[in-house]
Amino acid sequence: MKIIIFTLILLFISSCMLSPSRLAGDYEFNPEKQKLLMGNAEKELIDKAFSGVDFARVRDTHVHLIGVGHNDSGIELRPGYESIFNLKSYLRYNLFLKASGLSDSPHLDQDYIDRLVKLIRDGGLKYKHHILAFDRHYNENGKVVESHTEMYIPNEYSYKMAQKYPDIFEPVISVHPYRKDAVKEINRWGEKGVKYIKWLPNAMGINPSHDLTTNFYKAVKRWDMTILSHVGIEKSVESGEVYQSYGNPLLLKKPLDMGVKIIAAHCASKGEFKDLENNGELQPGHKLLFRLLNRDKYDNVLRVDMSATVTGDRLDGAILDMLAAPLEIQKRFVYGSDYPVPGVNIFIPLKKVYRAGLINKSDIVPLRNIYRVNPMLFNFVLFRTVKDPKTGRPFDLEALYL
């Protein structure tokens, strides 16, 4: 009986996944219907979002590369991701496939790039997009832990795509600091002019304050690189509970104190962490991050990426403090889309965003129509539209710039 019930549950979930409008990828691909969606209200919202923006200063600091290893990308996913009996991996794979506007094909990796390039160019998003590599999970002995490595996206692939599309992509490598060759790898990419590194400590098993990171940070600083490090709880990529504490923003004090530039992704907008400076009491992650932002000594080394802060489960926390922050703090925010996450329509319920006071009721329909045509454009317009529910003040333009 249990097997039958379990099978029925899987079939139900699977059927939901086959309906894009249920969870993700509720797009309109017909050009004529797209034109109908982009009426005066939509164009006015876009024009308002673009008004005054210096696109030469904007960077989307958070764009994911996705693939399965086709087209010589070198991308690796944990075996079994396509099997419904590996439920978490199966659901996650299908969710982000639909969010990317794709279906399975023998050229999935290139299809993703083609779709991404089209969205950027069609949307008039004339700024660089940082495309992220993703390293494996390593233990303290410098060995790969395959059981905790859900995916691997090579540095070479990010670099290759940035070389192919130099007008819109910036390469972001990913190097685990526990690797035996970590410093050598940083030097290799530093010589090529790469300036950005991606970490997801919760999934990769990185404690940013560990003694093993010291020489790594010295190399990063020597090349004047910047680490984009996830802070907060992680749910999109599988992370063991034992590693969730690595998303504590206070663990970044070590690299910051060494003068290493950090972009704290998502403003630690999800989860509570031990206040390592005050008896270990639990505090919202973004409150701990704002504490660091308010320390003068970190003015030139700590930035915050805005991505994924306007999602259904985060509307009562970080985004409110970010919108209410004074200009001297907002100047240290940077734009990030977290694409393809903006394509998961259940993550950004616009009616809930309205009820939180972040947008006007009249914004709901045009925002939804923009989403259906171009989720990358939608994300940019959304961040230019949200406002402080108390004062009505939107983000300052400086909050977009790197």
N, C-alpha and C positions, 0 to 999 in steps of 0.2 A: 504493500500500500504506500509506504514512504517513497519508494522508487517512482511510483505512478504520479504521486503528488509533485515530487521534485521535477519530473519530466514535464508535467503540465505547467509548472512555474517557469521553467526554461523556455517552453514554447511560447508562453504569454509574453515574456520579456523579449524574446526574439521577434515576435510579431510587432511589438512596439518599436523595436529598432528598425524594422523595415518601413515604418511610417515616419518620414523625415520631420513632419510638422509636430510630431509628438515630443521629440527630444532635441533634435539638432538638424541643421541644414534645411530650414524651411525657406528655400530660395526659389526665385523665379528665373528660369534659364531662357525663356522665350524672349527674344529682343523686343518684339512688339508689345508684349505684356509688361516688360520692364519699363518701356517708355510711358505706359499708362500709369505705372506706379509712381513715376518721378514727375509729379505735377508741381504746381506753384508752391504749395506748402513745403514740399520736400526740398525744392531748389532754394527757397528762402532760408531754410534751416542750414543747408550746406553753405550758402553764401555767407551767412552769419558766422558759421564755424570757421570759415577760411579768412574772414575779414581781419586784416591787420597782421596775419601770421607771416613771419619770416621763415619760409620753408627751408632756407639754407641752414637755419639753426636748429630745426626739428630733427630728432632721431627717434625712430621706433626701436627702442632698446631691447625689445623682447618678442622675437618672432621665432617660433619653433620650426625646425625641419622635421619632416615626417616621411617615413618610407618603410620598406620591408626588405631592401637589399637588391631591388631591381636596378637596371641601367648602371651597374657597376658603382652604385653609391657607397657600398661598404656598410650600410646600415644593417644592424642586427637586432632582432626582437627575440625575446625569450621563446623557446619552442612551445608550441601549443596555443599561441595567441588566437588562432583561427578556430579553435575547438570550443564548442559551447560547454563542454565539460570542464574547461578552465574558465569558469564563469566570469571572474573579475577581469581577466585579460581579454576575454572575448567581448564583453560589454564595452570595455574601455577602447579597444581597437575599433569596433563598429561605431561607437559614439563619435570618435574623432575623425573617422573616415567620412561620416556623413557631415560633420561640422566643416570639413574641408571641401564639401561639395563634390566628392568623388565616389566612385564605386571600384570594386576590385578589378584590376586589369594587369596584364603582363608588364605594364610600364607605369606602375603606380607612383614610383618615386619621381619620375619626370612629369607625370600628370600633376602632381602636387605643386611642383615648381612652376609649371605652365599656368596653373590656376592662380597661384599666388602673384606671379608677375602680371597677369591680366587684371586682377583686382586692384593692384597698386596703380597700374598705368591708367586703367579705365576710371579709377576713382580720383585721379588728379592729385595723388598723394606724392608730391614732388620732394621727397626727403629720403634719406637713407634708412634702410631697415636692417637691423642687426639679426643675422640668422645664426641660430645657436647649435653648436656641436654638443655632445652629451657623453661624458666619460663613463666608464664602468665603475661598479662598486669595488673598493679595495679595502682590505683589512690593514691593521697596524703593522703587519709584516710585509706590506707591499704586494700582497697577492690578490688577484682578482677573485671575488666571491660571486660565482655565477648564479647562485641561488637568490641573490639579492640584486642582480642586474637585470632589470626589465627590458632595457634597450641600450643600444650603443650607436652613437652617431659620430663618425670619424671627423677629426679636425680637417682632414684633407677634403672632405666633401663640402664643408662650409666654405673653405677657402676657394675651392674649385668653382662653386656656384657664384661667389662674390667676384671672381675673375671673369666669369661668363657674363654677369650682369652688373658691371661696376657702377652703373648709374643709380642703382636702387638697393644693392646689397652691400653690407659690411660684414666680414667674417668674424665670428666669435668662436674661439677654441674652447675646449673643456679639458682641463688637466687636473687629475686627482693629486693632491699634495702628498699622499702617502706612497705614491709610485716611486720605485727605485730610480726611475729616469725622469722624475718630475722637473727638476731644475734644467736638465738637458733639453726637455721638451719645451719649456718656456723659452730657453735661449734660441732654440730652433725657430720658433714662430716669431720671437722678438726680432730676429734678423730679417724676417720677411715683412716686418712692419705691422704685424697684427697687434692690436691694442686692447682687445677685450677677451675676457675669460668668463665662462659660464659655470656656476656651481648650483647644485641642488643638494645641500648637505644631508637632508633627511633621507633621500633616495640613494645617494652615493656613499653614505657612511662617513661624512667629513665632519669632524669637530673643529671648527675654525680657530679654536683656542689651543689646540693640541701642540705639544712640543715639536712634533714632526713637521709642523708647517713653517718653522722659523726660516730655514734656508729657502724654502719656496717663496715666502713673502719677500725676502731680500732680492730674489731674482725678478719677481714681478715689479718691485719698485725700481730696480735697475733699468728695466725696459719701459718704465712709465706706463704700465698696463693698468687696466681697471677690472676688478672682479665684480660681475653681476651675480650676486648671491641671493638665492631664495631665503626669505625669512618668514617665519610663521609655520603653521601646520601644513603638511602636504598631503593631498588626497588624489590628485590627478595621476601621479606616478606612484606606483606601489612603494611604500616606505614602512618598514617594520616599526612598531610602536617604540621599541628601544631607541630608535634613531630620531624620533620626532623632536626630542629635546635639542637636537642640533640646529633647529630652526629658531632658537632663542637669539634675538638681536644682540644681547649683551655679550655673546660669544665673539662678536666682531670687534670687540675692543682691542684685541691683540693686534690684528692687522692695521686697524686705524691708528693705534698708538705707534706703530712702526712706520706710519706715513703712507700706507698702501691705500689707493683709491678704491672705494666700495660703492656700488649701487645696490641698495637693499630692495629686492624685488617684492612687489605687492604691498609694501608698507607694513609687512607683518600683520596683515589684516585678518588673519584667521588663527585662532587658538590663544591659549594662555600659557605662560611660561614662568618658571621660577625667577623671582627677582634676586639675582645673584649678588646684588649690592645691599640687600635689605632682608636678611634672614630667610630667603628662599620663598617668600610669600608669592602666591600666584597672581600674575598681573596680565592683562591683555597685551599681546605682543606689540601692538602699535604704540601703546603707552611707553613701553620700554624703548622702542625705537625713537620716539619723539624726545625722550630724555637725552639720548645721544645727540640728536639733531640740535638740541638747545645748548650743547656744550661748544663754546667758542673754538676749542682746540681742534674740533672736527670739521670746521667750516669748509675747508678746502679738500677734504678727503671723503666725506660722506654725502651721498645723494640717495634719493628715493625714487623708485620706479612706480608709476601710478597704476600699472596694469592689474586687472582682476580685482579692483577695489569697488567697482560698481556691479556687484553680483548679489543675487537674491539673499544669500546668507550673511552678507557683510555690510548691509546698509545702515546699521545702527552703531558702527564703530569707526574704523579708520577713515573712511571717506568723509565723515562729518568733521573730524579733527583736521583733515587735510584742507577742506574747503574753508574752514574757519581760521586756518593758520595765517599769520602775518606775511607780508610780501617777502621779508628776508628769509623766511622758511620756504615759501612756495618757490623761490628762485632755485632751491636745491632739489625740487622735484624734476623728474624727466618723464617724457611720454613713453608709454609701452602698451602694446595691444594684447600681448600674450596669445596671438593668433596661433592655432585656430580656435582657441577658447571662445572668442566672441561669436563663433558660429554655432555654439551650443545654446540654442534659444532658451532652454529652461534655466540657464544660469543667469540670464538677464531679463527677468519678467518686468516689462515696462510699467505695468499697472502698479506693481509693488514699488518700483522706483518712484512713481508719481505719488503714491500714498506716503512715502518717506519724505516727501517735500522736495525731492531733488530735481524734478522736472515739472513743467506745467502739463495739465491734462491735454491741452491742444498739441503737445509735442508727441504724444503716444503714437498716433497713427502715422505721421510722417517718419518718425524714427523707425517704426516697424517696416514701413515700405522701403526705406533706405537699406535696412538690414536685408530684406528679401532680394534686393538687387546686388548689394555689395557689403558684406559684413566687415571688411577692413575699413571702408569709408564710414560705415555706421559707428564703429568703435571710436573713431576720431571725432565725429560729430557729437556723439554721446558725451565725451569728456569735455567738449567745448560748450555743451548745453547744460550739464548738471550745475546746480547752484546750491549755495548754503541755504537750507530751509529757514533759517532765522533771519538772515540779512538779505537774501536774494543775490548775493555776490557769486559770480562764477569764478573759476580758476583764472588767475592772472596769466597772460600770455607767457610770462617767464617760466611758468610751470611746465611748459611744453619743451623747453629748450635744453639741450645737453651742454 
